[in-house]
Amino acid sequence: MSAPGRRTSGARRPSTPVGRTSRGRRRGRRRRYDVLGILVAAAIGFPVYWMVLTAFRPATEILSLPPEFWPSHPTLANFDRALSTETFWANVRSSAVIGLGTVLVSLLVGTLAAFALARFRFAGRKAFVVVILTVQMIPLAALVIPVYLLLNDAGMTDSLGGVIVVYLVFTLPFTVWMLHGFIAAIPVELEEAAMVDGCGRLGAFVRIVLPLLAPGLVATSVFAMVQAWNEYVLVYVLLSTPEKQTLSIWLVSFQTSFGTDYGGLMAGATLTALPVVVFFLAVHRKIAAGLATGAVKG
């Protein structure tokens, strides 16, 4: 038995009206944020929803008024027409080569550059960081003509390699800047401990830094892939051979002087977006896994 006047260890204080009111306010605020998030997601996702539905509509339903929110007679004719175009598979190959090439090279060069910025002190380091940020602020349209003239002098116009080199100019600054933050957050003591145990500088980088850098590598690869896959202006200027052009240029073929094939265009846009969606779904779990792997206990 407990002594009189003393509270037992298992006793709880009765909840006060103030506490209940505070919790009620937090729940109400959370509900409002949830509703706002749902509305924003619906506004962003509706064009995608309409694109996919239009891809399955027959031509007689696409421009019908009032529009139906679900096709009454779904068809695959639009996809068949898109897949049977003359340069579709060649353009898929060009987009894949440019996208994967940009991702791999930007990760290789950007990781080494970010590691140097985060771990070494050298003259011009701060100026280099400022240059990286400045490059990101330059509009793409202002560089189209100078880029074309440079590649033309180098004999790299109308080549996939030239496009990859140009894309690296625009993806590397973001890659270096983002990976720099991830590497700076990794305690340098982990590398020093690995080098004490017998690893060299390269061995500590490969065994310690790279596994902890997984979320940064995945995030920057998604950014580089999306940028290279969806870019239009540079590819339109630099590539003139129809077989070498990318899917973003291929979509323009559905708009002719006789009108626009909306069904084929929406089917082609759905097919164009599908690889990027699949790529993101394949790596999004690794982002969370990388964040858990990179956690360091104090």
Secondary structure as the mmCIF struct_conf table of DSSP 4:
data_model
#
loop_
_struct_conf.conf_type_id
_struct_conf.id
_struct_conf.beg_label_comp_id
_struct_conf.beg_label_asym_id
_struct_conf.beg_label_seq_id
_struct_conf.end_label_comp_id
_struct_conf.end_label_asym_id
_struct_conf.end_label_seq_id
HELX_LH_PP_P HELX_LH_PP_P1 SER A 2 ALA A 3
TURN_TY1_P TURN_TY1_P1 PRO A 4 GLY A 5
TURN_TY1_P TURN_TY1_P2 SER A 9 GLY A 10
HELX_LH_PP_P HELX_LH_PP_P2 ARG A 13 THR A 16
HELX_RH_AL_P HELX_RH_AL_P1 PRO A 17 ALA A 55
TURN_TY1_P TURN_TY1_P3 PHE A 56 PHE A 56
BEND BEND1 ARG A 57 ARG A 57
HELX_RH_AL_P HELX_RH_AL_P2 ALA A 59 ILE A 62
TURN_TY1_P TURN_TY1_P4 LEU A 63 LEU A 63
BEND BEND2 LEU A 65 PRO A 66
HELX_LH_PP_P HELX_LH_PP_P3 PRO A 67 GLU A 68
BEND BEND3 PHE A 69 TRP A 70
BEND BEND4 SER A 72 HIS A 73
BEND BEND5 LEU A 76 LEU A 76
HELX_RH_AL_P HELX_RH_AL_P3 ALA A 77 LEU A 83
TURN_TY1_P TURN_TY1_P5 SER A 84 SER A 84
BEND BEND6 THR A 85 THR A 85
TURN_TY1_P TURN_TY1_P6 GLU A 86 THR A 87
HELX_RH_AL_P HELX_RH_AL_P4 PHE A 88 ARG A 119
TURN_TY1_P TURN_TY1_P7 ALA A 123 GLY A 124
HELX_RH_AL_P HELX_RH_AL_P5 ARG A 125 MET A 137
BEND BEND7 ILE A 138 ILE A 138
HELX_RH_3T_P HELX_RH_3T_P1 LEU A 140 LEU A 143
HELX_RH_AL_P HELX_RH_AL_P6 VAL A 144 ASP A 153
TURN_TY1_P TURN_TY1_P8 ALA A 154 GLY A 155
TURN_TY1_P TURN_TY1_P9 THR A 157 ASP A 158
HELX_RH_AL_P HELX_RH_AL_P7 LEU A 160 ALA A 185
BEND BEND8 ILE A 186 ILE A 186
HELX_RH_AL_P HELX_RH_AL_P8 VAL A 188 VAL A 196
TURN_TY1_P TURN_TY1_P10 ASP A 197 GLY A 198
HELX_RH_AL_P HELX_RH_AL_P9 ARG A 201 ALA A 204
HELX_RH_PI_P HELX_RH_PI_P1 PHE A 205 VAL A 209
HELX_RH_AL_P HELX_RH_AL_P10 LEU A 210 LEU A 212
TURN_TY1_P TURN_TY1_P11 LEU A 213 LEU A 213
HELX_RH_AL_P HELX_RH_AL_P11 ALA A 214 ASN A 230
HELX_RH_AL_P HELX_RH_AL_P12 VAL A 233 LEU A 238
BEND BEND9 THR A 241 THR A 241
HELX_RH_3T_P HELX_RH_3T_P2 PRO A 242 LYS A 244
BEND BEND10 GLN A 245 GLN A 245
HELX_RH_AL_P HELX_RH_AL_P13 LEU A 247 TRP A 250
HELX_RH_3T_P HELX_RH_3T_P3 LEU A 251 PHE A 254
STRN STRN1 GLN A 255 THR A 256
TURN_TY1_P TURN_TY1_P12 SER A 257 PHE A 258
STRN STRN2 GLY A 259 THR A 260
HELX_RH_AL_P HELX_RH_AL_P14 TYR A 262 THR A 293
TURN_TY1_P TURN_TY1_P13 GLY A 294 GLY A 294
#
